[in-house]
Amino acid sequence: MPGHSPAACPAVTEVLSRVGDKWSMQVVMQLGYGSMRFNQLRREIDGISQRMLTRTLRGLERDGLVSRTVTPSVPPRVDYALTALGESLREPVSRLGDWAVANRDTVAEARAAYDLREEG
């Protein structure tokens, strides 16, 4: 595959560690519906803590996937949105999610078979 050489592996691993984590994928998919405020995102993403959402948004912003817009008001309004780079990530993330759903039973069966072999 083009661009997938042993020398490129550290770069690929670094990017995938960001975009492949549980919370980042959910934030990207939620922001795919449009810009959202912090508390709205937190309500939409089941189980994420305030601290984890803050860390995830900062990481995604640092990587150029999410933009943060502060509107001066009392209190200040902060909106998060996908950048063009973040938008380009939606399709592969969605396809990976579709693959996971389509294959979850097969994976569960493989795990059960493996566990039986390892126990015996």
MIBALO-971242 format. One record per atom (N, C-alpha, C): atom name; y, z, x. Coordinates in pm, 1 decimal, padded with zeros to 6 digits. Last residue first. Layout:
# residues N
('CA',(Y,Z,X));
...
This chain:
# residues 120
('N',(-02500.4,02862.4,-00822.7));
('CA',(-02646.0,02858.3,-00806.3));
('C',(-02685.5,02838.4,-00668.3));
('N',(-02226.8,02837.4,-00809.9));
('CA',(-02284.9,02967.7,-00847.4));
('C',(-02432.8,02974.2,-00813.2));
('N',(-02192.6,02569.1,-00752.4));
('CA',(-02149.4,02668.0,-00654.8));
('C',(-02207.0,02807.1,-00683.1));
('N',(-02284.5,02443.0,-00984.4));
('CA',(-02348.9,02416.7,-00855.4));
('C',(-02316.5,02524.1,-00754.2));
('N',(-02096.8,02543.3,-01169.3));
('CA',(-02239.8,02570.8,-01186.2));
('C',(-02315.9,02550.4,-01055.9));
('N',(-01858.5,02432.3,-01067.8));
('CA',(-01875.1,02577.7,-01071.0));
('C',(-02021.3,02616.5,-01087.0));
('N',(-01912.1,02158.1,-01113.1));
('CA',(-01892.5,02208.9,-00976.6));
('C',(-01917.8,02359.5,-00972.4));
('N',(-01917.4,02153.0,-01392.3));
('CA',(-02035.3,02112.1,-01316.5));
('C',(-02027.5,02165.7,-01173.5));
('N',(-01651.7,02234.5,-01446.0));
('CA',(-01764.5,02315.1,-01494.6));
('C',(-01891.5,02281.3,-01416.4));
('N',(-01508.6,02022.9,-01329.1));
('CA',(-01491.7,02160.9,-01280.2));
('C',(-01609.7,02247.8,-01321.2));
('N',(-01594.1,01809.9,-01489.5));
('CA',(-01621.4,01807.8,-01345.6));
('C',(-01608.9,01947.7,-01286.4));
('N',(-01487.4,01890.8,-01736.9));
('CA',(-01632.5,01875.3,-01720.0));
('C',(-01670.7,01876.7,-01572.2));
('N',(-01214.2,01880.9,-01678.0));
('CA',(-01275.7,02009.0,-01717.2));
('C',(-01427.7,02003.1,-01700.5));
('N',(-01187.8,01606.2,-01630.2));
('CA',(-01160.3,01701.4,-01521.8));
('C',(-01225.4,01835.8,-01553.9));
('N',(-01243.6,01512.8,-01886.7));
('CA',(-01327.0,01471.1,-01773.6));
('C',(-01309.3,01566.2,-01656.2));
('N',(-01030.7,01627.1,-02030.3));
('CA',(-01169.6,01662.9,-02062.7));
('C',(-01263.8,01627.9,-01947.8));
('N',(-00803.3,01503.0,-01910.9));
('CA',(-00822.3,01647.8,-01900.3));
('C',(-00965.0,01691.1,-01933.0));
('N',(-00730.7,01236.7,-01922.4));
('CA',(-00843.3,01274.0,-01836.8));
('C',(-00872.2,01424.0,-01830.2));
('N',(-00510.4,01205.9,-02085.8));
('CA',(-00627.0,01119.7,-02109.2));
('C',(-00750.8,01166.5,-02033.6));
('N',(-00332.9,01389.1,-01966.6));
('CA',(-00380.6,01410.9,-02103.6));
('C',(-00508.7,01332.1,-02128.1));
('N',(-00292.1,01263.2,-01717.3));
('CA',(-00345.6,01399.7,-01724.6));
('C',(-00402.6,01428.4,-01862.7));
('N',(-00178.3,01018.5,-01794.3));
('CA',(-00306.4,01020.2,-01723.6));
('C',(-00372.1,01157.8,-01736.3));
('N',(00062.4,01111.1,-01904.1));
('CA',(-00034.1,01039.6,-01989.3));
('C',(-00172.5,01040.6,-01925.9));
('N',(00178.5,01214.9,-01670.3));
('CA',(00146.7,01302.7,-01782.8));
('C',(00045.6,01239.9,-01876.7));
('N',(00211.5,00976.8,-01529.0));
('CA',(00124.5,01080.4,-01474.3));
('C',(00084.1,01178.8,-01584.0));
('N',(00395.8,00850.4,-01697.4));
('CA',(00263.5,00790.5,-01676.6));
('C',(00165.1,00892.5,-01620.4));
('N',(00613.6,01026.5,-01667.6));
('CA',(00552.6,01007.1,-01799.2));
('C',(00412.4,00948.7,-01786.0));
('N',(00668.9,00986.6,-01398.8));
('CA',(00631.3,01120.7,-01445.5));
('C',(00560.7,01110.7,-01580.0));
('N',(00741.9,00712.2,-01396.6));
('CA',(00621.3,00756.9,-01326.2));
('C',(00575.6,00896.5,-01368.7));
('N',(00974.7,00733.2,-01578.1));
('CA',(00857.1,00651.3,-01609.1));
('C',(00733.5,00695.9,-01530.6));
('N',(01160.7,00912.4,-01448.8));
('CA',(01101.8,00940.6,-01580.3));
('C',(00975.0,00861.6,-01608.0));
('N',(01282.2,00826.2,-01219.9));
('CA',(01162.7,00909.9,-01205.5));
('C',(01091.4,00932.1,-01338.7));
('N',(01512.5,00702.3,-01290.3));
('CA',(01406.2,00617.2,-01236.3));
('C',(01275.7,00693.9,-01218.7));
('N',(01669.6,00922.2,-01357.7));
('CA',(01621.8,00832.8,-01464.6));
('C',(01505.1,00747.2,-01416.1));
('N',(01726.7,01013.3,-01098.8));
('CA',(01645.7,01094.5,-01189.5));
('C',(01589.0,01012.4,-01303.4));
('N',(01892.1,00803.7,-01014.9));
('CA',(01767.3,00830.8,-00942.7));
('C',(01672.7,00913.9,-01029.6));
('N',(02102.1,00833.8,-01191.9));
('CA',(02024.9,00709.2,-01195.4));
('C',(01890.9,00728.5,-01123.9));
('N',(02064.0,01178.4,-01299.5));
('CA',(02135.4,01072.7,-01229.4));
('C',(02053.6,00944.4,-01246.5));
('N',(02049.9,01370.1,-01596.1));
('CA',(01980.2,01294.6,-01492.4));
('C',(02076.4,01195.3,-01429.1));
('N',(02257.2,01661.0,-01633.1));
('CA',(02210.7,01528.9,-01676.3));
('C',(02134.9,01465.0,-01561.0));
('N',(02407.6,01955.2,-01758.2));
('CA',(02317.6,01894.0,-01662.0));
('C',(02268.7,01761.8,-01720.1));
('N',(02715.3,02127.1,-01794.9));
('CA',(02615.4,02034.7,-01847.6));
('C',(02535.6,01974.9,-01733.5));
('N',(02896.3,02408.6,-01864.9));
('CA',(02822.3,02340.2,-01759.0));
('C',(02713.4,02255.9,-01824.0));
('N',(03206.9,02541.6,-01941.9));
('CA',(03091.8,02468.4,-01995.7));
('C',(03026.7,02392.1,-01880.1));
('N',(03339.9,02869.4,-01896.3));
('CA',(03323.4,02731.4,-01849.4));
('C',(03197.2,02668.7,-01909.3));
('N',(03417.4,03047.3,-02210.4));
('CA',(03369.7,03040.1,-02072.1));
('C',(03353.2,02894.5,-02029.2));
('N',(03683.6,02848.6,-02158.1));
('CA',(03649.2,02990.9,-02151.4));
('C',(03540.4,03017.6,-02252.5));
('N',(03680.0,02562.4,-01939.8));
('CA',(03703.1,02624.7,-02069.9));
('C',(03670.8,02771.6,-02053.0));
('N',(03621.5,02279.5,-01759.4));
('CA',(03700.2,02403.0,-01764.5));
('C',(03725.6,02446.5,-01908.4));
('N',(03298.5,02178.7,-01716.6));
('CA',(03416.6,02150.9,-01797.4));
('C',(03496.2,02280.4,-01807.2));
('N',(03094.7,02060.3,-01466.9));
('CA',(03161.6,02180.6,-01517.5));
('C',(03287.3,02137.3,-01590.1));
('N',(02790.0,01904.6,-01431.8));
('CA',(02930.3,01882.6,-01466.2));
('C',(02987.3,02009.8,-01527.2));
('N',(02548.1,01797.7,-01218.0));
('CA',(02600.1,01918.8,-01283.0));
('C',(02748.2,01896.1,-01305.1));
('N',(02267.6,01578.0,-01210.8));
('CA',(02409.7,01605.3,-01186.5));
('C',(02449.5,01727.4,-01268.6));
('N',(01958.2,01525.2,-01045.4));
('CA',(02032.4,01585.5,-01157.2));
('C',(02177.4,01603.2,-01115.9));
('N',(01869.5,01411.5,-00812.8));
('CA',(01803.5,01373.4,-00937.3));
('C',(01878.8,01420.2,-01061.1));
('N',(01946.2,01489.4,-00559.0));
('CA',(02013.9,01375.3,-00619.5));
('C',(01953.9,01328.9,-00750.4));
('N',(01852.9,01717.4,-00445.0));
('CA',(01776.9,01595.5,-00417.9));
('C',(01836.6,01471.8,-00485.2));
('N',(02027.0,01902.7,-00556.9));
('CA',(02030.1,01879.3,-00412.2));
('C',(01961.0,01748.2,-00376.4));
('N',(01934.3,01897.6,-00819.8));
('CA',(02070.3,01852.0,-00790.0));
('C',(02082.2,01818.2,-00641.4));
('N',(01683.0,02007.4,-00785.4));
('CA',(01693.8,01871.5,-00838.3));
('C',(01832.6,01813.3,-00812.2));
('N',(01759.1,02263.4,-00693.2));
('CA',(01677.4,02174.9,-00609.9));
('C',(01687.3,02030.5,-00654.1));
('N',(01900.6,02358.3,-00916.9));
('CA',(01966.9,02345.1,-00786.5));
('C',(01890.4,02250.3,-00695.0));
('N',(01697.1,02358.4,-01110.7));
('CA',(01814.4,02272.8,-01127.3));
('C',(01887.6,02252.3,-00995.0));
('N',(01525.9,02553.9,-00997.4));
('CA',(01478.9,02417.4,-01020.3));
('C',(01596.2,02320.9,-01032.5));
('N',(01686.3,02784.4,-00998.4));
('CA',(01633.8,02731.5,-00872.0));
('C',(01590.8,02585.2,-00886.1));
('N',(01729.8,02808.8,-01278.3));
('CA',(01841.9,02797.1,-01184.6));
('C',(01795.7,02734.5,-01054.1));
('N',(01466.6,02843.1,-01366.1));
('CA',(01543.2,02726.8,-01411.3));
('C',(01661.8,02703.0,-01318.3));
('N',(01405.3,03086.1,-01241.9));
('CA',(01331.3,02965.7,-01204.8));
('C',(01404.9,02839.7,-01248.9));
('N',(01589.2,03260.6,-01371.5));
('CA',(01590.8,03243.6,-01225.5));
('C',(01521.3,03114.3,-01184.0));
('N',(01505.3,03244.2,-01636.1));
('CA',(01641.4,03203.9,-01600.2));
('C',(01649.1,03174.9,-01450.5));
('N',(01171.5,03107.4,-01661.0));
('CA',(01266.6,03217.4,-01652.3));
('C',(01404.2,03162.8,-01614.2));
('N',(00980.7,02921.1,-01891.8));
('CA',(01060.0,02921.5,-01768.5));
('C',(01159.9,03036.4,-01772.0));
('N',(00844.4,02914.8,-02135.0));
('CA',(00793.0,02997.1,-02027.2));
('C',(00875.9,03000.5,-01900.3));
('N',(00930.4,02594.8,-02244.2));
('CA',(00855.8,02716.3,-02273.9));
('C',(00809.2,02787.0,-02147.2));
('N',(01221.1,02456.3,-02261.1));
('CA',(01111.4,02462.0,-02163.2));
('C',(01042.5,02597.1,-02176.0));
('N',(01421.8,02490.6,-02449.7));
('CA',(01330.5,02377.6,-02465.1));
('C',(01208.3,02385.4,-02373.3));
('N',(01570.5,02706.6,-02357.9));
('CA',(01500.9,02717.2,-02486.4));
('C',(01394.6,02608.6,-02501.0));
('N',(01674.5,02596.2,-02121.4));
('CA',(01586.3,02713.5,-02114.2));
('C',(01507.6,02731.2,-02244.2));
('N',(01841.4,02397.2,-02221.8));
('CA',(01724.7,02361.4,-02140.6));
('C',(01623.8,02476.2,-02138.6));
('N',(02028.6,02564.6,-02344.0));
('CA',(01954.0,02469.2,-02424.9));
('C',(01827.6,02426.1,-02350.5));
('N',(02134.6,02697.3,-02123.9));
('CA',(02057.5,02773.9,-02223.2));
('C',(01977.9,02683.3,-02316.3));
('N',(02260.9,02475.2,-01985.3));
('CA',(02157.1,02558.8,-01925.0));
('C',(02071.2,02627.7,-02031.2));
('N',(02298.8,02173.1,-02179.3));
('CA',(02350.5,02294.8,-02118.4));
('C',(02232.7,02380.6,-02073.5));
('N',(02219.1,01831.1,-02115.5));
('CA',(02196.7,01959.1,-02183.2));
('C',(02265.8,02070.6,-02105.6));
('N',(02205.5,01477.2,-02174.6));
('CA',(02255.7,01593.9,-02101.4));
('C',(02237.5,01720.1,-02185.7));
('N',(01889.0,01334.3,-02283.4));
('CA',(02034.1,01341.8,-02274.4));
('C',(02077.0,01468.1,-02203.1));
('N',(01622.1,01309.2,-02259.0));
('CA',(01674.9,01297.5,-02395.2));
('C',(01827.6,01299.5,-02397.5));
('N',(01575.0,01367.5,-01996.6));
('CA',(01560.6,01228.4,-02037.4));
('C',(01611.5,01203.5,-02178.3));
('N',(01568.9,01635.0,-01975.4));
('CA',(01699.1,01571.5,-01955.4));
('C',(01694.0,01422.1,-01984.9));
('N',(01290.5,01667.8,-02011.6));
('CA',(01385.5,01717.1,-02112.4));
('C',(01520.2,01648.7,-02098.8));
('N',(01190.1,01552.9,-01773.5));
('CA',(01154.8,01494.6,-01903.4));
('C',(01249.5,01542.1,-02014.1));
('N',(01306.5,01721.1,-01580.1));
('CA',(01333.8,01577.0,-01579.4));
('C',(01303.9,01516.8,-01716.5));
('N',(01186.6,01965.8,-01652.9));
('CA',(01332.2,01950.0,-01658.7));
('C',(01368.1,01802.0,-01664.8));
('N',(00916.0,01910.3,-01602.8));
('CA',(00959.5,01941.5,-01739.2));
('C',(01110.5,01926.9,-01754.8));
('N',(00918.8,01866.5,-01326.7));
('CA',(00874.3,01759.2,-01416.6));
('C',(00922.6,01785.4,-01559.2));
('N',(01001.1,02118.4,-01237.0));
('CA',(01085.7,02000.3,-01215.0));
('C',(01048.1,01887.2,-01309.1));
('N',(00784.1,02283.9,-01306.6));
('CA',(00912.8,02300.1,-01373.1));
('C',(01001.6,02178.5,-01355.6));
('N',(00560.2,02189.9,-01145.3));
('CA',(00553.8,02207.7,-01291.3));
('C',(00691.6,02207.0,-01358.0));
('N',(00631.5,01946.1,-00892.9));
('CA',(00607.3,02082.9,-00938.7));
('C',(00626.4,02092.8,-01089.9));
('N',(00689.9,01692.3,-00810.2));
('CA',(00557.1,01716.9,-00866.1));
('C',(00535.1,01858.2,-00914.0));
('N',(00931.7,01678.1,-00688.7));
('CA',(00919.1,01614.3,-00819.2));
('C',(00785.9,01643.9,-00885.4));
('N',(00881.5,01836.0,-00451.4));
('CA',(00991.8,01862.8,-00544.4));
('C',(00960.9,01807.3,-00682.9));
('N',(00659.4,01726.8,-00333.1));
('CA',(00660.8,01871.6,-00356.6));
('C',(00773.1,01910.9,-00451.5));
('N',(00730.3,01461.3,-00303.8));
('CA',(00636.2,01497.1,-00409.9));
('C',(00632.9,01647.3,-00435.8));
('N',(00898.5,01481.2,-00077.9));
('CA',(00953.6,01438.2,-00207.0));
('C',(00860.7,01481.1,-00320.1));
('N',(00711.0,01569.6,00116.5));
('CA',(00834.4,01644.3,00089.4));
('C',(00892.2,01609.2,-00046.5));
('N',(00517.9,01367.6,00113.9));
('CA',(00481.5,01504.6,00076.8));
('C',(00604.6,01586.3,00039.7));
('N',(00669.5,01155.9,00212.6));
('CA',(00612.5,01147.6,00077.9));
('C',(00578.7,01288.1,00028.9));
('N',(00724.8,01250.3,00469.3));
('CA',(00835.1,01221.0,00378.0));
('C',(00784.8,01217.1,00234.3));
('N',(00463.2,01272.3,00579.4));
('CA',(00549.0,01391.8,00564.1));
('C',(00664.6,01369.1,00466.5));
('N',(00372.5,00989.8,00558.1));
('CA',(00313.8,01100.1,00480.4));
('C',(00402.3,01224.3,00470.0));
('N',(00461.3,00792.5,00723.8));
('CA',(00542.0,00819.3,00604.3));
('C',(00492.6,00941.5,00527.7));
('N',(00265.4,00773.5,00916.7));
('CA',(00397.1,00821.7,00958.2));
('C',(00484.6,00857.9,00838.6));
('N',(00054.5,00658.8,00773.3));
('CA',(00044.3,00798.4,00817.5));
('C',(00178.9,00856.8,00859.1));
('N',(00216.9,00472.1,00507.5));
('CA',(00152.8,00480.8,00637.9));
('C',(00140.4,00627.5,00675.9));
('N',(00313.9,00329.2,00267.5));
('CA',(00226.4,00445.8,00269.8));
('C',(00147.3,00448.9,00400.0));
('N',(00457.0,00094.2,00257.0));
('CA',(00530.3,00219.8,00270.8));
('C',(00445.0,00343.6,00275.4));
('N',(00223.1,-00077.2,00053.9));
('CA',(00344.9,-00081.6,00134.2));
('C',(00413.5,00054.6,00137.3));
('N',(-00118.8,00000.0,00084.4));
('CA',(00000.0,00000.0,00000.0));
('C',(00124.7,00000.0,00088.7));
